[in-house]
């Protein structure tokens, strides 16, 4: 994986923070920092097909601290689907394994944009479960 690509790096870095948050390894005060990764106009389609907006993701994370002790998240198969001056569309595979050994795999597509300060932020995410 080419981590010199800032969008690939953001996928990896965000999931390091998400893993730390959901596993309880992050300090409880880190939620505000985690949420700065997302555009205020963020939207997503979750694994079950439900649409979620920024407020919904904030609520999920607010309730999710230490909800999955032992969680590990691995990211691979990053690929650039499209790119422009103001952002990119990136696909990747995410494997989650929790402390009980439960493992889930999903393929995700994320739309990134750059905010007014040039920071890469998550604008839209679509997750699809991988069977088996």
C-alpha positions in Angstrom: 0.0 0.0 0.0 1.3 3.4 -1.0 1.1 5.4 2.3 2.6 8.4 0.4 -0.9 8.9 -1.0 -2.5 11.3 1.6 -5.9 9.6 1.1 -4.6 6.1 1.8 -2.8 7.5 4.8 -6.0 9.1 6.1 -7.8 5.7 5.8 -5.2 4.1 7.9 -4.8 6.9 10.4 -8.6 7.2 10.9 -8.9 3.5 11.6 -6.1 3.6 14.1 -8.1 6.3 16.0 -11.4 4.4 15.6 -9.8 1.2 16.9 -8.4 3.0 19.9 -11.8 4.6 20.6 -14.0 1.5 20.3 -11.5 -0.7 22.2 -11.3 1.8 25.0 -7.5 2.4 24.6 -8.1 6.0 23.7 -8.6 8.7 26.3 -12.4 9.5 26.7 -11.6 13.1 25.7 -10.4 12.1 22.2 -13.9 11.9 20.7 -13.8 15.6 19.6 -10.5 15.0 17.8 -11.8 11.9 16.1 -14.9 13.8 14.9 -12.7 16.5 13.2 -11.8 13.8 10.6 -15.4 14.0 9.3 -17.0 16.8 7.2 -20.0 18.5 8.9 -21.8 17.3 5.8 -20.6 13.7 6.2 -23.0 10.9 5.2 -22.6 7.1 5.1 -24.4 4.0 4.2 -23.8 1.5 7.0 -23.3 -2.3 6.6 -27.1 -2.9 7.0 -27.9 -0.3 4.4 -29.0 2.4 6.8 -28.1 6.0 5.9 -26.3 7.9 8.7 -25.3 11.6 8.8 -22.7 13.4 10.8 -24.9 13.7 13.9 -25.6 9.9 13.7 -21.9 9.1 13.5 -21.2 11.4 16.4 -23.9 9.6 18.4 -22.6 6.2 17.5 -19.0 7.1 18.6 -20.3 8.9 21.7 -21.9 5.6 22.8 -19.0 3.4 21.4 -16.1 4.2 23.7 -14.8 0.8 25.0 -17.7 -1.0 23.4 -15.4 -3.5 21.7 -12.5 -4.4 24.0 -9.6 -6.0 22.2 -10.7 -4.7 18.8 -8.1 -4.7 16.0 -8.7 -3.2 12.6 -6.6 -4.0 9.6 -6.8 -2.0 6.4 -5.5 -3.3 3.0 -6.3 -3.2 -0.7 -6.4 0.6 -0.8 -7.0 1.8 -4.4 -7.7 5.1 -5.9 -10.9 5.1 -7.8 -10.9 8.8 -8.8 -9.1 11.9 -7.9 -9.4 15.7 -8.5 -7.9 18.8 -7.1 -10.3 18.9 -4.1 -10.4 15.3 -3.1 -10.5 11.6 -4.1 -12.6 8.5 -4.1 -10.8 5.6 -2.4 -11.7 1.9 -2.0 -10.3 -0.3 0.7 -10.9 -3.6 2.6 -11.3 -3.4 6.4 -11.0 -6.5 8.7 -12.2 -6.1 12.3 -11.4 -8.7 14.9 -12.6 -8.1 18.5 -11.4 -9.5 21.8 -13.7 -12.5 21.5 -12.2 -13.5 18.2 -15.3 -12.4 16.2 -14.1 -11.3 12.7 -15.9 -9.2 10.1 -14.7 -8.0 6.8 -16.1 -5.2 4.7 -15.2 -3.4 1.5 -15.7 0.3 1.7 -15.7 3.3 -0.7 -14.9 6.7 0.8 -15.3 10.1 -0.8 -12.6 12.5 0.6 -12.6 16.3 0.2 -10.2 19.0 1.4 -11.7 21.5 3.8 -11.1 25.3 3.7 -7.7 24.7 5.4 -6.6 22.0 3.0 -7.1 19.1 5.5 -8.4 15.8 4.1 -11.9 15.1 5.6 -14.4 12.2 5.1 -17.4 13.4 3.1 -19.1 10.1 2.3 -18.6 6.4 3.2 -20.3 3.3 1.8 -19.7 0.0 3.6 -20.5 -3.4 2.1 -20.1 -6.7 4.1 -18.0 -9.5 2.7 -19.6 -12.8 3.2 -17.7 -15.8 4.6 
